[in-house]
């Protein structure tokens, strides 16, 4: 068997939260990396990689990028902060058509394997009283799922169709992601930052399934090595309430949790007013009608397949949260020196 360290790995969405962590783990393993990235490359600064400016919506860009590549890590995707018609168009262009372009480029080249990063949200929440595992059907119904969920489900369909046509591909489905090297930051990183600075007005009396981004990156590399063709692997660490997250932030920073801890029914009722206020201020809220729809479901998540077949061993979420907060504080100190501002909450969609 040939030495994988001499083979070239292509990472789409390389400057994103998951992407730059995958790049770092590939480099730590002695791999050569070609990174597809846009103009914002702060997360890749100082890394010994080949950077290619390309867009997954452009077939010609991708066909050039996959030349001489052994494995592709497809991590580019749009993570929306709203469900406007414009955003829904972008979701289709990037998460569906972009994925189709990637798999078709892989099929046309000598790419040995594709590792596709999907999401737990590609899988249906229903039935809500049963655990979600890798056999769960795709998200389809907009009454219970977001346009983002449907776009990730359709992206998986493109990958699985390509597998039927001969592509060696494997899918990973992470839950909510926290951790270091969160340069934008992500919505979860923004939540921790706001908690650390007592800028979050309230919490919701529920929780979510979380995993450290470094464990997601490691699982991606393990999926390249051990994942079975055409299979998906759910990546999760622990279910943690938002109040517990706030408590861990308090232990790390001394910033007390918000006084308001609203039940889901109340959060669902006030979310439209929060969204309206955000449109006036230009500040993206964390708890919106879309996100309340997500956290209202309390499915258990099964991770035995990733643990047994890939060797996933996620770190404790208390460790991940506290290390995330320390990293974000360091980032904001550096940002203050460079720009004079530490305000991370611009209203935007996140294209990684």
N, C-alpha and C positions, 0 to 999 in steps of 0.2 A: 504494500500500500504506500502511495506517495506521501511525503511529508507535508501536512497541511500548512505548516509555517511558511513554506515557499509559495503558497497559493495566495491569490489576491482576493480579499473580501470587499464587496461593495455594500455600503450602508446608505440607504435612502433615508431622508429625514435626519441626517447625521448631527445636525446642530440642535435638534430637539432634546427634550428631557430624557427619554429612553435612548434616543439615538446616540447622544454624546457619551452616555454611560456604556453602551455597547461598544462604541469605538475604543473607549479606555480599556475595557476588558479584553478586546481583541489585541490591542497593543501590549497589554500586560502578558498575554499568552504568546507574544513574539510574532503576531500575524502582521501581514502587510494590509493596509486599509486604503481604499478609495472611498471618499466621502462625497455624497451628493448633498449640497447645501445651498441655501439662498444667500442673500447679502448679509444677514445677521449671523456672524460666525464667532461670536464672543466665546461660546462654549467650547470651541475647537482651538482656541488660541494656544500656541506653543506645542501642539501635538504633532508628532512626526507622521503625517498622513498626506496623501494626495487629495486635493480638494477639487471637485468638479462642480461648477455652477450649472444646475440642470433643474428641470421641472418635470414631475412625473406625468404631467398632462401632455408632454411633448414626446412623441414616439422617437423622433430622430435623436433627441438628447439621450434617451435611454439606450437606444441601440449602440450609440457611441460609448456610453458609460459601461455597458456590460462586456465590452471587448476584453478578452484575456482574464475574465473574472471566474473564480472557482465557485464561490457561494455569494448569494445576495441576501442581505438582511433588509427586508422591506418594512421600514418603520415610519415612513412618511404618511401623514394623515392629518385631517382637519379635526381639531377638538373644538366644538362650537360653544360659544357662550350665549347664543340666542338661536331662535328657530325662524328667523325672518326668511322671506322668499329668496333673498339674495344668498343667505347662508345655505339654504337647502340646495340651491343650484351649485354652490361651491362644494358642498358635501358630495354630491353626485360626481362632479368633475374630478375631485381629488381622491375620495375614498373608494369610489367604484371604478370610474374610467381610468384613474391613475393606476389602480391595482391591476386592472385588465392590461394596461400598457406594460406594466412591469412583467407580468407573467408571460405575455406574448414575446417580449424581448428576451426573456430567459429561454423560452422554447426555441427561438431562432438562433440562439448562441450555444456555446458549450458549457453553460452554467451547470455545475454538478447538483446544486441543491438551493432551494429557496426557503428561507425562514420568514414567514409572514406574521407580523404582529397585528392581531385583531384586538378584540376587547370582550370582556364578560358580557357587555351590552349587546353583542351580536346574537346572543342567545336569549330566548324568550323568558320573561319573568313568570310566565304562566305554565302550569298551575303554581300559585304562590305559596302553597303549603307543602311543596315537595322540593328537595334539594336540587340545585342545578349541577349537572355533571356534563361530561362531553357528549352525551347522547341527546341532550336537550335540543329541540328544534329551533330554527332561527326566529329572531324578532321580526314580526310582520305587521302587527296591528297598531296603528298610530294612536288608538285610544289608550293604550298601555305603554307604548314605547315612543321614544323620540325619533325624529328624522335621522339623528346621528346613529341610533341603534340599527335602523334599517339600512343605512349606508354601510355600516361595518358588516352586517349580515350579507349584503350583496357583494361586498368585497371578498368575503370568504367563498361565496359561490363562484366567483371568477377564479379563485385559486383552485378549488376542487374540480372545476371543469377542466382547468389546465392539467391537473393530475391525471384525469381520465385520458388526456391527450399525450401523456408521456412525461410530464414534468415531475421531478422529484421535489416535493414541497411538503412542509410541515407548518402548522399553525399554532401560535401561542395566544392565550386569552387572559391577559392580566386583569385584575380588579383595580380598585383605586390605588394610585401610586404616590408614594412619598419618598423623600431621600435627598441626598446631596447632588450637586451639579445641576441645580434647578435654576437656570440663569434668567428665565423670562419674568417671573416664575410661573409655574403651572397653577391651575385653580386650587389644588391641594396645598401647594407651597404658599400661595397667597393667603389661604385660610390660616395657616400656621403663623405667617408673618403678621396678619391682622390680630390674631390672638396674642401674640407676643408683644404687640404694641397697643393692646386694648382698643382696637379700632373696629372690632366685630360687635355689632349691637346685640346680637342674641344667637342662641343655638337652637337646634331642633332635637326633641326628645326621641332620638333614634340614633342609628350608627351606620356603619358601612364596613365592607370587607376591604382590607388594605394589604399592601405588600411594599417592601422597600425596592426602589428602582434598581439597586445593585443586584438584588435577587432576580429581578426580571431580566436584567442584562445577562447574568450568569445562566439563567434558564434558556435564554436565546441561544447561547453558545452550546449548551447541553443538548438543545433540540437539534442543532446542526449535527451533532455527533451521534445522538442516541434516538432521536425522534423517529417514529415510524411514518413512512410516506402516506400522505393523505389524512393523517390524524391531527386532532387538536388537543391542546393541553391547557387546562385552566390553571392559572398561577395566582395563588392567594396565600396570605400569611395568617392574619387574624381578623375577626370581627371586633371592632372597637367603637364604642359610642362617641359621639362628638363631645360629650361632656368629659369623658375620660381623656380624649385628646387634649382638651383644654386644661385638664388637671396636670398632664405631663408637661405641657408648655409652662404652666405656673411653676412647677417644680424646677424647671430649667431656667426660667427668667424672672420669676417673682410677679408676673402679670396675672392677676386673678381672673378666673373665667367670667364671662358676661353674666349678669344677674338674670337675664331672661333666658329661660330654657323652655321653648314653646312646644306643646304637643303637636303632632303632625297635622291634625285637623285645623289648628289655628294657623300654623305655618302655611298650609295650603291656601287658607283664606286670605292671608295678607300678602302672599307672594306676588299677585298681580300688581298691587300697589307699590311694592318694592321695585318691580320691573319698570313701572311707570316713572318712579322717582329716578331710577338709574338712567333712563333716557334723557331726563332733564339735566342731570349732573355729569353724565358721561362716565360714571363710575360703575363698573360691572359688579352686580350683587352676586354673592355666593349661593344664596338660597332663592332660586327662581321657580316658576311653575314647572320647568323641565327638571330641575334637580330634585325638587320635592317629589315629583313623579318617580324618580329613581329610588330615593331613600325610603319612600313609603313601603316598598316591597322588602320583606325580611327573609327572603330565601336563604337557606343554608347553601354553602358552596362546597362542593367536593373537590379535594385536591390530591386524592390518593394516586391518581394516574400519573401526574407530574412527579410526585415524590417517588413512586415505584419505578417508573420507566426512565425518567430524566435524572433522578437523584436530587430533586429540588429540596433544599433545606433552608427555608426562609428564617431570617433573624427575628427576634422579638420586636413587636411594633413599638414598645416603649423605647427601645434603643434607636429604632429608625426615626421616631418622632423627635427625640432629643438631639440626635445628630443632625437632623434636617434643620432644626431651629438654630443650632450653632452655625451651620453652614450659611443659612440665610442671613444671620446677623453679620457674619464676616463679609458676605457679598454686599450687603447694604452699606457697611462701613467703607468698602472700597468704592462703591458707586458714589457715596457722598464726597469722597476725595476727588473723584474724576469729574462729576457733574454738578455737585452741590445739592443733589436731590436724591432721596431714597424712596420716592413714591412709586410703588410697583403696580398700581391698580389702574392702568389704562384700559379703556373699553376696547376690546379687540377679540377676534377669533384667533385661535392658536394653530398655526399651520406648522407641523413638525415633520 
